[in-house]
Amino acid sequence: MTLRLHETGQTQVDGAWVAAVNLGTREPLGREGPSALRAQIAIDELPPVDVAEGEEVEIAGGRWRVVEITEDPVHQRGDVILERAQD
């Protein structure tokens, strides 16, 4: 199953509201690592989770892998594409 999160929009996943915010190239927030295209995934009222391509995030008890993060500098919006991880 694939999920596309549009920056500045919300999607409901298994009862949780999910949004992609703050897309851009930067170092990982709160930890060491190389600069990369990153996004924050906001889930309900929880603090946002900082992710890059290949990393996983938990949404409503399920694991999702970040497949792709895209930026659109012209429209100043991007997308985060997630794929449900195999349990």
N, C-alpha and C positions, 0 to 999 in steps of 0.2 A: 504494500500500500504506500502511495506517495502523497505527500502533503506539500503544497506550495503556500508559503506565508509571504504576503505582500507587505512591504514596509509601510507603516502607518495604518494598516488594516488589522482587523481581528477575525479569527476563525475559531469555531468551537470544535474541540477534539475530546470525545468521550466525556462531555460535561464540563470541560475546562476551557476558559477563554485564553487563546494563545495569540501572541503578536510578535513580529520581528521588528526590532528597533535598533537604531544606532549602528547602521552598516558602515564599514569603512576599514581602511588598512591601518592596523595598529598592532602594538604588542599586546599579548594576552593581559587582561585586567586581573591584577592581584596575584600573578604568578610569572615565572620567567619563561621565555620562549621567543622565537623569531617573530618579526612583524609579518602579518598576513591579513588577507581580507577576512574580517570578523564581523559577527553580528551578536546582538543580545536578543535572547528569546525571553519574553515576558509571559508568565503563566499565572493567570488569575491575579491575586494580590501579592504573590511572592516576589522577592527581589529577582531582577533579570539574571539569566545565566549567559555568560560569555562563551561563544562557540566559534570554531573555524571548521572548514571542510574536513570530514573524516571523524569528527568528534561526535559523541552521543549526548543526548539530553533526555531526561525523564519527563513525560507529559502524561498526567492522569494515570500513573502506574505503569505505563508502557514505555519502552525504550525506542528512541528515534535517532537515526544517524543522519548527520548533515551531509547531504550529497553535493550540494552546490550553493554558493552564495554569489549573487550577481548584483552589480551596481549599475544604475542608469544616471550618470552625472547630468544629463540634459534635463530629465524630469525630477531629479533629486530623490529618486525612490529606487528600491532594489527588491530582490526576492531571496528568500531562503527556502531551498528545496530539501525536504526531509523524507526519509524512507524508514518505515517501521523496521526495527532490528529484529532478527530472529531470536527467539527465547531459547 
